[in-house]
Amino acid sequence: MFIVGLTGGIATGKSTVSRIFKELGCTVVDADQVAREVVRPHQPAWKALVENFGRDILLPNEEIDREKLGRLSLEMTPEGVC
């Protein structure tokens, strides 16, 4: 058995290669999809993010504002958010 990690920039064919792997019978785990699922509103990871970064990271529908969270995470210090 092989475990293959497929990475690449935007529009480099990752989805096409993943589809081909699926057609060949391979199990494909889409890390982007998993990441979206674990931060759905009121899931444990969502709760932890809101607890640590505050409700300001939420969109009106209570989903995580990924762009805002990304900016905040780059501003982190050992003591917390700047």
Backbone torsions as a table, in degrees:
resi	resn	phi	psi	omega
1	MET	NA	140.8	177.0
2	PHE	-115.4	146.1	169.5
3	ILE	-115.2	123.7	-176.7
4	VAL	-116.7	130.0	173.1
5	GLY	-101.0	124.3	-177.9
6	LEU	-108.1	116.6	-179.6
7	THR	-130.2	165.5	176.9
8	GLY	162.5	167.4	179.6
9	GLY	-74.5	-178.1	178.9
10	ILE	-64.3	136.4	175.4
11	ALA	61.4	39.6	178.7
12	THR	-107.8	4.0	175.4
13	GLY	100.6	10.8	-179.1
14	LYS	-59.5	-44.0	-179.5
15	SER	-65.0	-39.2	178.8
16	THR	-64.2	-46.1	179.6
17	VAL	-64.6	-40.7	177.7
18	SER	-60.5	-42.9	179.0
19	ARG	-62.3	-42.6	178.6
20	ILE	-63.4	-43.9	176.8
21	PHE	-57.6	-44.5	178.9
22	LYS	-60.7	-44.4	179.7
23	GLU	-61.3	-29.6	178.8
24	LEU	-83.4	-0.4	177.3
25	GLY	93.8	9.2	179.5
26	CYS	-79.0	149.6	171.3
27	THR	-81.6	128.2	-178.6
28	VAL	-119.5	127.4	175.6
29	VAL	-110.4	118.6	179.6
30	ASP	-91.7	104.1	-176.6
31	ALA	-61.8	-33.2	177.4
32	ASP	-62.7	-42.7	179.4
33	GLN	-66.2	-42.8	178.3
34	VAL	-61.0	-43.6	-179.9
35	ALA	-61.6	-38.6	177.8
36	ARG	-66.7	-39.2	-177.5
37	GLU	-68.3	-40.2	-175.3
38	VAL	-72.5	-16.8	178.2
39	VAL	-108.8	20.8	173.5
40	ARG	-60.6	150.8	-178.4
41	PRO	-49.8	131.3	173.9
42	HIS	74.6	7.4	172.0
43	GLN	-78.4	160.3	-177.2
44	PRO	-53.6	-43.1	-179.6
45	ALA	-67.2	-38.5	176.4
46	TRP	-59.5	-46.9	-179.6
47	LYS	-60.8	-42.1	179.7
48	ALA	-64.7	-41.3	178.8
49	LEU	-64.1	-44.7	-179.9
50	VAL	-64.9	-39.0	179.0
51	GLU	-63.2	-39.2	-176.2
52	ASN	-84.9	-32.7	-175.0
53	PHE	-110.7	-11.4	179.8
54	GLY	88.6	165.4	-176.9
55	ARG	-71.0	-9.4	178.0
56	ASP	-64.8	-15.7	179.5
57	ILE	-85.6	2.4	-176.9
58	LEU	-96.7	144.5	170.5
59	LEU	-81.7	168.3	179.5
60	PRO	-55.3	-29.8	179.7
61	ASN	-87.5	9.7	178.7
62	GLU	74.1	6.6	172.0
63	GLU	-76.3	156.6	178.5
64	ILE	-69.6	132.3	172.6
65	ASP	-81.9	96.2	-173.2
66	ARG	-61.5	-35.5	179.3
67	GLU	-65.0	-46.1	179.8
68	LYS	-65.3	-43.3	178.9
69	LEU	-60.8	-40.2	178.1
70	GLY	-61.2	-44.2	178.4
71	ARG	-62.9	-45.3	-179.5
72	LEU	-62.6	-40.6	-177.3
73	SER	-66.2	-29.0	177.0
74	LEU	-74.7	-19.0	-179.9
75	GLU	-93.4	3.5	-175.5
76	MET	-66.7	144.6	171.4
77	THR	-120.5	170.1	176.8
78	PRO	-57.9	-25.3	-178.7
79	GLU	-85.8	-13.1	-179.3
80	GLY	134.0	-160.6	-177.2
81	VAL	-73.8	135.7	177.9
82	CYS	-65.4	NA	NA
